[in-house]
Amino acid sequence: MKLLIDTAERSVWQKLAPRGIYSGVTTNPLLLQRAGLSCSLGTVSELRRTAIGEGFPEIQIQSWGETAEALSDMALCLADLGPEVVVKLPATPAGFSSARKLRLERRETRVTMTAIYAPGQVIAAAAFGAAYAAPYYARLQEAGEEADAILSLMQAAAGADTQLLLASLRSVEQVVHLTGQGHRCFTLPPPVAVGLLESDLAAKAVAEFDAAARG
């Protein structure tokens, strides 16, 4: 099982890191905007330092650029930040071209192909040898698609070397449901990441233990 935190809010990282169950964080330009941060190399460089300081071994940072060349250039800059960085690129023609350039110039860099909605994108990610392919589960559902059936096809397409990193999750219940379908790699938004360990029954049991310990 692999869990990551899907936010650029460092206060959330600091809250959740001590739990020891999250192996990294994921970011993108929209998450930077929501956190009130500028989308710049300086910003993500600082985020990387913070993530390392909190003990996360991995930070996934999405590249950006208005042209294919700009997207590739930024991907190279992100890879140069350090070995902890997994560069995220959209599973589009421009994204795959950027991933190829990254591989040619930075051979050991891992990539995540993101913005995935179709099994063919996962087939392409697996053929490329991407470390991760990130489907958007709730967005598929909200678009009226048969999300579970599509994910099943994606899982078969991913093979052994490319992990499906399930993103766009709205609730703990969705995560539980998807683990029941055999999925083992998730990036969770703050409310879901925080809620994962919430249980009224567990809280009641702990209170009883504490009361007994006090005699």
C-alpha positions as CSV (number, residue, x, y, z in Angstrom):
1,M,0.0,0.0,0.0
2,K,1.3,3.4,-0.9
3,L,-0.3,6.7,0.2
4,L,0.6,10.2,-0.8
5,I,-0.8,13.6,0.1
6,D,-2.3,15.7,-2.7
7,T,-1.8,19.3,-1.6
8,A,0.8,22.1,-1.6
9,E,-0.3,23.2,1.9
10,R,2.7,22.7,4.0
11,S,0.7,23.0,7.2
12,V,-1.1,19.8,6.1
13,W,2.2,18.1,5.5
14,Q,3.4,19.0,8.9
15,K,0.3,17.7,10.5
16,L,0.3,14.4,8.7
17,A,4.0,13.6,8.5
18,P,4.3,12.3,12.1
19,R,1.7,9.6,11.4
20,G,4.3,7.8,9.3
21,I,1.8,6.4,6.8
22,Y,2.4,8.8,3.9
23,S,5.4,8.2,1.6
24,G,5.3,11.5,-0.2
25,V,3.3,14.4,-1.5
26,T,2.0,15.4,-4.9
27,T,1.5,18.9,-6.3
28,N,0.4,20.7,-9.5
29,P,-0.1,24.3,-10.6
30,L,-3.8,24.2,-9.5
31,L,-2.8,23.0,-6.0
32,L,-0.2,25.7,-5.8
33,Q,-2.8,28.3,-6.6
34,R,-5.2,26.9,-4.0
35,A,-2.4,27.1,-1.4
36,G,-1.8,30.8,-2.3
37,L,1.6,30.0,-3.8
38,S,3.1,31.3,-7.1
39,C,3.7,28.7,-9.8
40,S,7.5,29.2,-10.1
41,L,10.7,27.1,-9.9
42,G,11.6,28.9,-6.7
43,T,8.3,28.0,-5.0
44,V,8.6,24.3,-5.9
45,S,12.2,24.2,-4.9
46,E,11.2,25.4,-1.4
47,L,8.4,22.9,-1.3
48,R,10.9,20.2,-2.0
49,R,13.1,21.3,0.8
50,T,10.1,21.4,3.2
51,A,9.0,17.9,2.1
52,I,12.5,16.5,2.7
53,G,12.6,18.2,6.1
54,E,9.3,16.6,7.1
55,G,10.7,13.2,6.2
56,F,8.9,12.5,3.0
57,P,11.2,10.5,0.6
58,E,9.2,11.6,-2.5
59,I,7.6,14.7,-3.9
60,Q,5.8,14.7,-7.2
61,I,5.8,18.1,-9.0
62,Q,3.9,18.7,-12.2
63,S,5.6,20.6,-15.0
64,W,4.0,23.5,-16.8
65,G,4.4,25.5,-19.9
66,E,2.3,27.1,-22.6
67,T,4.3,25.3,-25.4
68,A,5.7,21.8,-25.7
69,E,9.2,23.3,-25.5
70,A,8.4,25.2,-22.3
71,L,6.9,22.1,-20.8
72,S,10.0,20.1,-21.6
73,D,12.4,22.8,-20.3
74,M,10.5,23.1,-17.0
75,A,10.5,19.3,-16.6
76,L,14.3,19.3,-16.9
77,C,14.5,22.0,-14.3
78,L,12.3,20.1,-11.9
79,A,14.3,16.9,-12.4
80,D,17.5,18.9,-11.5
81,L,16.0,19.8,-8.1
82,G,17.0,16.4,-6.7
83,P,16.5,12.7,-6.8
84,E,13.4,12.9,-4.5
85,V,11.5,14.6,-7.3
86,V,9.1,12.7,-9.5
87,V,8.2,14.8,-12.5
88,K,4.6,14.8,-13.4
89,L,3.6,15.3,-17.1
90,P,0.2,15.2,-18.8
91,A,-0.5,12.0,-20.7
92,T,-0.8,14.0,-24.0
93,P,1.4,14.1,-27.0
94,A,3.3,17.1,-25.6
95,G,3.6,15.4,-22.3
96,F,5.1,12.2,-23.7
97,S,7.5,14.1,-25.9
98,S,8.7,16.0,-22.7
99,A,9.0,12.7,-20.9
100,R,11.1,11.3,-23.7
101,K,13.4,14.3,-23.7
102,L,13.7,14.0,-19.9
103,R,14.8,10.4,-20.2
104,L,17.3,11.2,-22.9
105,E,18.9,14.0,-20.9
106,R,18.3,12.8,-17.3
107,R,18.4,9.0,-17.6
108,E,17.4,8.1,-14.0
109,T,14.5,10.4,-13.6
110,R,11.1,8.9,-12.8
111,V,7.9,10.3,-14.2
112,T,4.2,10.3,-13.5
113,M,1.9,10.6,-16.4
114,T,-1.2,12.4,-15.2
115,A,-4.6,13.7,-16.3
116,I,-5.5,10.2,-17.3
117,Y,-9.1,9.4,-18.3
118,A,-8.7,6.6,-20.8
119,P,-7.1,3.1,-20.8
120,G,-5.1,4.0,-23.9
121,Q,-3.3,6.7,-21.9
122,V,-2.2,4.0,-19.4
123,I,-1.1,1.7,-22.2
124,A,1.1,4.5,-23.5
125,A,2.4,5.2,-20.0
126,A,3.3,1.6,-19.5
127,A,4.9,1.4,-23.0
128,F,7.0,4.4,-22.1
129,G,8.0,2.9,-18.7
130,A,6.5,5.6,-16.5
131,A,6.8,5.0,-12.8
132,Y,3.2,6.0,-12.3
133,A,0.0,6.7,-14.3
134,A,-2.5,8.9,-12.5
135,P,-6.2,8.4,-13.3
136,Y,-8.8,10.9,-12.0
137,Y,-11.4,8.7,-10.4
138,A,-14.0,11.1,-9.1
139,R,-13.8,13.2,-12.2
140,L,-14.5,10.1,-14.3
141,Q,-17.6,9.4,-12.2
142,E,-18.8,13.0,-12.3
143,A,-18.4,12.9,-16.1
144,G,-20.9,10.1,-16.1
145,E,-18.3,7.4,-17.0
146,E,-18.2,3.9,-15.5
147,A,-15.2,4.7,-13.4
148,D,-14.8,1.3,-11.8
149,A,-14.9,-0.6,-15.1
150,I,-12.4,1.9,-16.7
151,L,-10.0,1.5,-13.7
152,S,-10.1,-2.2,-14.1
153,L,-9.0,-1.9,-17.7
154,M,-6.4,0.6,-16.7
155,Q,-5.0,-1.8,-14.0
156,A,-4.7,-4.5,-16.6
157,A,-3.0,-2.2,-19.0
158,A,-0.5,-0.8,-16.4
159,G,1.4,-4.1,-16.1
160,A,4.0,-4.8,-13.5
161,D,6.3,-1.7,-13.9
162,T,3.9,1.2,-14.0
163,Q,1.8,1.8,-10.8
164,L,-1.7,3.3,-11.1
165,L,-1.7,6.3,-8.7
166,L,-5.3,7.0,-8.1
167,A,-6.1,10.7,-7.8
168,S,-9.2,12.9,-7.7
169,L,-10.7,11.2,-4.6
170,R,-13.5,12.8,-2.6
171,S,-14.0,10.6,0.4
172,V,-12.5,7.8,2.6
173,E,-15.3,5.6,1.4
174,Q,-14.1,5.9,-2.1
175,V,-10.6,4.9,-1.0
176,V,-12.0,1.9,0.9
177,H,-14.1,0.9,-2.1
178,L,-11.1,1.1,-4.4
179,T,-8.8,-1.0,-2.1
180,G,-11.5,-3.6,-2.3
181,Q,-11.1,-3.5,-6.1
182,G,-7.4,-4.3,-5.6
183,H,-5.9,-0.8,-5.9
184,R,-2.9,0.0,-3.7
185,C,-1.6,3.4,-4.6
186,F,-3.4,6.7,-3.8
187,T,-2.8,10.4,-3.5
188,L,-5.3,11.9,-1.0
189,P,-6.6,15.4,-0.7
190,P,-6.3,16.9,2.9
191,P,-9.9,16.0,4.1
192,V,-9.5,12.4,3.0
193,A,-5.9,12.1,4.3
194,V,-7.0,13.5,7.7
195,G,-10.2,11.4,7.8
196,L,-8.5,8.1,7.1
197,L,-7.9,7.5,10.8
198,E,-11.1,9.0,12.2
199,S,-13.4,6.6,14.0
200,D,-15.9,7.4,16.7
201,L,-15.7,3.8,18.0
202,A,-11.9,3.9,18.1
203,A,-12.0,7.2,20.0
204,K,-14.5,5.7,22.5
205,A,-12.3,2.7,23.0
206,V,-9.2,4.8,23.6
207,A,-11.1,6.9,26.1
208,E,-12.0,3.7,28.0
209,F,-8.4,2.5,28.0
210,D,-7.3,5.9,29.4
211,A,-9.9,5.8,32.1
212,A,-8.8,2.3,33.1
213,A,-5.2,3.4,33.2
214,R,-6.0,6.2,35.6
215,G,-7.7,3.6,37.9
